[in-house]
Amino acid sequence: MLSDPVVRDCRLDRFLNMAKPLCLDIPRSKKHVSLIIRKGRLMAVGTNIFKGHPLAKTLGYRFEEQHSELNALLKCQEKDKLILLNARFNKNLEMRMARPCPLCLPWCVGVFQEIYYTCPDGKVRLLDNRPKEDHNLTSLLLAG
């Protein structure tokens, strides 16, 4: 987690600024936003939502609710060369931990080329996801 390298990339700032107001609009205590980026363009935005989905059940999510990563992927038309940016801000617009949870992490590593997430120290980290492992759910998620 903290061994993941800190990233200072001004290209990500534009997407972080998009995520801030989205976080504030989420009516939950955990205000996660997942942005899927491809070739510098925003492809999809996802948030934690109460709505269930069969894949949420397959992944073992509590109450079958969609996590922001899954919610974004379900909205994304593209399925290759994807970058995930997970952001979480509190009401004071301070960064909070947005690393994918243990249920999301295995399939995210298989789907996304790079995974970035915000941290409470105000920095963005790049998930060290080497080596990439082939997960059974990856093909299922990319098929939809």
SULKA-V711254 format. One record per pair of residues at least 12 apart in sequence whose ideal C-beta (glycine too) atoms are under 8 Angstrom apart, sorted by sequence separation. I is the first residue (numbers start at 0). J is the second residue. If there is no record, write none. Layout:
i:I j:J
i:I j:J
This chain:
i:32 j:44
i:33 j:45
i:51 j:63
i:71 j:83
i:85 j:97
i:113 j:125
i:114 j:126
i:32 j:45
i:33 j:46
i:49 j:62
i:51 j:64
i:52 j:65
i:85 j:98
i:113 j:126
i:18 j:32
i:32 j:46
i:50 j:64
i:51 j:65
i:55 j:69
i:85 j:99
i:114 j:128
i:31 j:46
i:49 j:64
i:50 j:65
i:54 j:69
i:68 j:83
i:99 j:114
i:113 j:128
i:18 j:34
i:30 j:46
i:31 j:47
i:48 j:64
i:83 j:99
i:17 j:34
i:47 j:64
i:48 j:65
i:52 j:69
i:68 j:85
i:99 j:116
i:29 j:47
i:47 j:65
i:67 j:85
i:98 j:116
i:108 j:126
i:47 j:66
i:54 j:73
i:97 j:116
i:14 j:34
i:27 j:47
i:45 j:65
i:47 j:67
i:96 j:116
i:97 j:117
i:98 j:118
i:108 j:128
i:25 j:46
i:46 j:67
i:52 j:73
i:96 j:117
i:97 j:118
i:14 j:36
i:25 j:47
i:45 j:67
i:48 j:70
i:95 j:117
i:96 j:118
i:109 j:131
i:21 j:44
i:45 j:68
i:47 j:70
i:94 j:117
i:96 j:119
i:108 j:131
i:109 j:132
i:17 j:41
i:45 j:69
i:46 j:70
i:83 j:107
i:94 j:118
i:95 j:119
i:108 j:132
i:109 j:133
i:21 j:46
i:45 j:70
i:94 j:119
i:109 j:134
i:45 j:71
i:93 j:119
i:94 j:120
i:98 j:124
i:108 j:134
i:14 j:41
i:17 j:44
i:44 j:71
i:45 j:72
i:83 j:110
i:94 j:121
i:99 j:126
i:105 j:132
i:109 j:136
i:110 j:137
i:43 j:71
i:45 j:73
i:83 j:111
i:93 j:121
i:94 j:122
i:98 j:126
i:106 j:134
i:109 j:137
i:10 j:39
i:43 j:72
i:45 j:74
i:81 j:110
i:82 j:111
i:85 j:114
i:88 j:117
i:94 j:123
i:105 j:134
i:44 j:74
i:81 j:111
i:82 j:112
i:83 j:113
i:85 j:115
i:86 j:116
i:87 j:117
i:106 j:136
i:110 j:140
i:43 j:74
i:68 j:99
i:81 j:112
i:82 j:113
i:83 j:114
i:84 j:115
i:85 j:116
i:86 j:117
i:105 j:136
i:106 j:137
i:109 j:140
i:110 j:141
i:43 j:75
i:78 j:110
i:80 j:112
i:82 j:114
i:83 j:115
i:84 j:116
i:85 j:117
i:42 j:75
i:43 j:76
i:82 j:115
i:33 j:67
i:42 j:76
i:66 j:100
i:69 j:103
i:106 j:140
i:31 j:66
i:32 j:67
i:33 j:68
i:42 j:77
i:68 j:103
i:31 j:67
i:35 j:71
i:66 j:102
i:33 j:70
i:34 j:71
i:35 j:72
i:66 j:103
i:33 j:71
i:72 j:110
i:42 j:81
i:68 j:107
i:84 j:123
i:35 j:75
i:37 j:77
i:35 j:77
i:38 j:80
i:60 j:102
i:37 j:80
i:59 j:102
i:37 j:81
i:58 j:102
i:36 j:81
i:37 j:82
i:58 j:103
i:35 j:81
i:36 j:82
i:35 j:82
i:36 j:83
i:35 j:83
i:36 j:84
i:58 j:106
i:34 j:83
i:35 j:84
i:33 j:83
i:34 j:84
i:33 j:84
i:34 j:85
i:33 j:85
i:34 j:86
i:32 j:85
i:33 j:86
i:31 j:85
i:32 j:86
i:31 j:86
i:32 j:87
i:31 j:87
i:30 j:87
i:29 j:87
i:30 j:88
i:30 j:89
i:78 j:141
i:22 j:86
i:22 j:87
i:23 j:88
i:30 j:95
i:32 j:97
i:18 j:84
i:22 j:88
i:31 j:97
i:19 j:86
i:23 j:90
i:18 j:86
i:72 j:140
i:15 j:84
i:19 j:88
i:23 j:92
i:14 j:84
i:18 j:88
i:73 j:143
i:15 j:86
i:69 j:140
i:14 j:86
i:11 j:84
i:19 j:92
i:35 j:111
i:58 j:136
i:57 j:136
i:57 j:139
i:54 j:139
i:54 j:140
i:54 j:143
i:3 j:98
i:0 j:98
i:15 j:117
i:11 j:115
i:15 j:123
i:6 j:115
i:11 j:123
i:8 j:123
i:6 j:122
i:7 j:123
i:1 j:118
i:5 j:122
i:6 j:123
i:5 j:123
i:6 j:124
i:5 j:124
i:6 j:125
i:4 j:124
i:3 j:124
i:4 j:125
i:3 j:125
i:1 j:124
i:3 j:126
i:4 j:127
i:0 j:124
i:3 j:127
i:2 j:127
